[in-house]
């Protein structure tokens, strides 16, 4: 049984699977994989407010080599202003429109279609699909990994279908990603009338000094594969609506995107030290979304690159730019690289993928599978 990646992508787009809602997306994938002889393992993890999350692990064959494709069926909210409904797939001018067309229902459809055309492979082929990549990622890929480890499933190589291409399909492979940590700084003071400052303790000057010191930090200069780590403030707030009141609390929020020269916990400690030096009663709450990772260029990335070049004639560049992805978790299992569609419209209004690119990506994924089992 063969599958049309455009038709399958359209079926997935029609499922309004905004995290954490599945809306039938994984059933579409499960049906297509079951028809190809994959054994399905479906499980639900977590609860409100971040769940429940639908997860899927599908496997075909046995033994080595063990090649796995990973992706996510959830999407970000569509927002207002679409030309048509974001969850009504629309073909127009050689493009398929709909939320998730690029990120990343199109890539999932391409991989499923590619796997359908290669039924006689040796070794093990698996598909790892989560419904919690665009959200907190607490009940998604990490839960699948725990299940895989408990059941003895350990891939030799993992391909993540994130939209990595820039100007044209095939120009970029991601071999790593920066880590990310969010921090919430709270500086307490004593509320009072602005005309009687001696009866109050304004927390804003201390927070301003903290912000100045943190903004001046040069965390590192980057390295051969990563740009310098950067710290950015994303919010400052006192919750004060009055013009004649010294606030009782001042807060700031920041994010650090860091390379593999840093570790999230060390960065939290460094920020905390600056905060407590300026405001001994100040606090720092932190959430590390993921550590930086790097899959050094080697046989697997070369295999993916060769498949891309054979199909498209493009020689891809290795990169670590962009935001976080579930590759930060999967890279702990096996060499992991990311490759997928052109990312120009992901998360945007009227997200769209070229029909020709969907077919070409299917051919690339098929060539990757063939080479992985050669």
N, C-alpha and C positions, 0 to 999 in steps of 0.2 A: 504494500500500500504506500503510495506516494502522497505527499502533502504540498499544497501551494503555500509558500510562506506569506504571500500577500493576503490570501483568504484567512489563514490562521491568525495572522497579526490583526486582521479586522475583527475576528471573533474575540480576541483578547481585549482589544480597544473597547468593544461593546460592553465589557464588564467594568463598571465604575469602581475599581478596586483601590480607592484612596485609603492609605494606611489608617487604621488597621483592618479595614473592611476588605474581604476577598471578593465578594460579589460574583462568585462562580468562575473566576479566572483560572484557579488551579484545577478545577474540574475539566476545563477545556484542554489544559496541558496534559492532565492525567489521561484523558480519553485518547489523545493523540499518541502518547507514549505507550499506553497499554496495547493499542492496535499494532504496535511495532514489536511487541514481545518483551517490553520492560516489565519488571516486577515493581509494583508501587508500594511505597510506605508513606502514608499520610498521617500527620498528627497535628494537634492543636496545642499551642503553648500560651501560657499567661492569661491574664484577665484585665479588666478595665483598670486604669484608663488607657494603657498601652496595648491592650489585647482585647479579645483573644486573637492570636496570629495563626494563620494556616501555613503549614510547611509541607514540602514534598521532597522525598528522596526516591529516585527511580534508578533501577540498575538492570543491566543486561549483560550476559556473559559471565565469565569467571577467570580468575588467574591474572597473571601479569601479561602486558602492562595494564595499569589501571588509570584510565583517562576520565576526568570529570569536567563537565560544564556547569557553571554556576550562574544564577541570575535571580532577579526578583520580579514578582508579578504585581507588586503594589506600585502606585503612582502618587505624585504630589497632587494637591487640589488643583482643579483647572483654572480657577479664577474667572473673573467676568470679562466679556469682550470678545469671545470666540465668534467667528463668522457663522459657524453652525455648532450644534451640540458637541462638546468635547468628547462625549462617549458614543457618538454616532460616527462610525468610520466613513470617510468620504474620499473617493478617488477623483482627483482633478488635476489635469495637466501633468500626468506622470508622477503625482505625489499621492501618498496615503496620509490623510490627516486624522488626528485624534490624540488624546492624551495617552502617552505611553508609546506612541509610534516609534520614537527614538530611544526613550529611556523607560524600560527597555524591552517592551513587548515585541518589538520588531526583531531584536536579536534572539529572543527565546524562540519565536516562530522560525527564524532562519536555522537555528540549531536543530529543532525538532524535525524540520524538513530535511536537513542534511543527514541526520541519523536515520531517517526513513529510507534513504537511498543506499545505506551501507549496512546490510544485515548480516554479512558473513564475516565480520571482523573476529579476530582472535582477541583474547584478553577481556577486560572489563570496561564497559562504558556506563557512565552514570550521569544523572542530571540532578542538580541540587537547586531547588527553587524555594525562596522564602517570600513571605508577604510582609516583611518588616525591614526593608532596607532604607526606605525613605523616611522612616520614623525613628524611634529611639534605638532600634536594633538590639533590644534586650531579649526578645522572645523569638528571634528569627534564626539567622545563620549560626549563632552561637549554640542555640538549642539543637540544630541539626548536627553540628559538629559533635556535641556531646553524645547524641544518639549514634552517630557513625562510629565513634570511638568505642562505645559500649558494645557495638555489634561487629567490631573488627573490620570496618571499612576504612581503608587508608589509601587514598589515591597516590599515584606516582607523579601526577601533573594535573594542574587545574587551570582552566581557561574561564575567565569571568567576562560576560558579554556586555560590559559597560560601553557606552558610546565614547570611544577614545579618539576617533578620527577627527581631524580638524578641517582642513580645506577640501580634502577628497578622501574617499573611502580607502583605507589602507595606509595612510601616511603616518600614523602614530600607534605604537604599542606602549601600554603602561607596564613598567616592570617594578614599580613601587609607588608608594603614596606617602605624603606627609601625615604625621599624627595631628590630633586636634584635642585641645583642652579648653573648656569654658570655666571661668572663675567669676564668682560674685563676691565683691568686696563690700563689707559693711563697716562704717565708722560711726560709733555712737557719740552723741553729744548731750547737751541739756537744752531743751527748748526754752525760749524766752522772748521777751519783747525787744525789738531792735533798738529802742531808746534806752534800754537798760542792759547793755551787753555784759556788764560785770556780774549780772545775775544768771547768765546763760553760758553755754560752752558750744560755740559754733563748730560743727564737725567739717564744714566745707573746706577751710584752709588746710587741714590735715589731709583730706582726700585729694585736694589739688596738688599738694606736694607729692603724695603717693603717685598720682597720675603722671606728674612731670618726671619722676624718677623712672617709672616703668616705661614711659614712652621713649626715654633716652637710652634704654637698654639696647645693646647690640648683642644678641644672643649667640650668634656665630656668623661666619662668613660663607656658609654653605660648603659644598664639596663637589666632587666630580659628577655626582648624580642628582644632587639636591640643591635648590636655591636656599638662600639664608632663611632661617626661621624668623617669623614675624609676629609681633604682639600688637593687637589692635583693640582699642576700646570700642564697645558697641552700645553702651548705654550709661548715662549718669542721671541720678534721680535723688530727690529729697522728699518727694511726696508732699511738698509744701505749696499750697495754693494761695497763701497770703503774702502780701508784700511787706508786712510789718512784724513778721515772726521769724526768729532764728530757728532753723529746723533742729529737731532732736536727733535726726539720723541722716547720714549721706551715704549713698550707695553707688557703686559703679560695677559694670560688667565688662569683661574682656574675653577675647579668644586668642589663643596662640596656635598657629599652624607651624609645626616643628619637624625638622628633618631627623635623620637617624643618628645625628650627633647628640640628640637630646632624648630625655625620657620624661614622660608626663609628670610623674611624682616629683622628680627633681625640680621641674619648672614650678610646680605648686609650692614646694618648699622655698624656692627663691623669691617668689612673689610674696609669700607669707612673711618672710623675714623683713622685706621692705615695708610691708603694711604695719607690722608690730613695732618696728623701729619708730615710725612716725605717729602711730596710734596704738599704744599698748593694749587697749581694749578692743581694737579692731579685729574682725574675723574674715576668713577667706573660706568660702565653700567652693568646691571644685567638682567638675565631672570630666573625666578623661574619656573621650569618645573612641579613641584608638591610638595605638603607638605607630610610629613610622615603620615602614618595612621596605625592604629592597630584595628583589630576586635578581641576583647578579646575572648578567647576560651569560647564557650557556646553551646547552643543547635544546632545551624546551623553547626558549625565546627565539633561537635560530630556526627551529622547526616552524613556529608560527610565522616568522618573517618570510621564510622561504615559500610557505603556502600562499601568503598574501601576494608576493611578487609573481608567483606562477599564474595566479588568476587575474591580477590587475596590472602587472608590470610595474607596480610602485614598490620602491624600497622604503620600508617603514623606519621611522625614527624611534629610538627608545626614549621614554620620558617618565618623569615622576610628578608632573604638574597636576593641578586640579584638586578637587576636594577629596573627602574620604569615600571609601567604598567597602563592601564586605570582603574585599581581598585582604583587608587588614586582619581579619580572622582566619581566612582560608590559608593564608601564606604560612601559618604555623603548622599546617598539615603537610604541605608539599610545595615545590616550586610553582608559583602562581603568576600568571600574566593576565592582562586585561586587553581585550580587543573587541571593537564593535563599530557601530554606525557613526556617521558624522554628527557631532554634538551641537550644531549651531542652534537648533530649536528646542533642545531639551529644557523642560520646566517653563517654556514660554507659551504665550497664546498662539493658537493655530500650529501647534507642534506637528511636524510632518517629516516623512521619510520618502526618499525617491524609490519608486517601485524597482527601478533598475538596481539600486543599491541593495535592496532586500534580496533580490535574486543573486547578485554578486556575493553578498555575505554568506548566503547559503552555500554557494560553490566554495568559498574560502573555508568555511567550517567543515565541509565535506573533505576538502583536501587536508585540513589539519587532522581530522580523524584518521584518514588513510595513512598519513605519515606517522601518527602516533602509534599505529598498530603495525607498521611496516616491519 
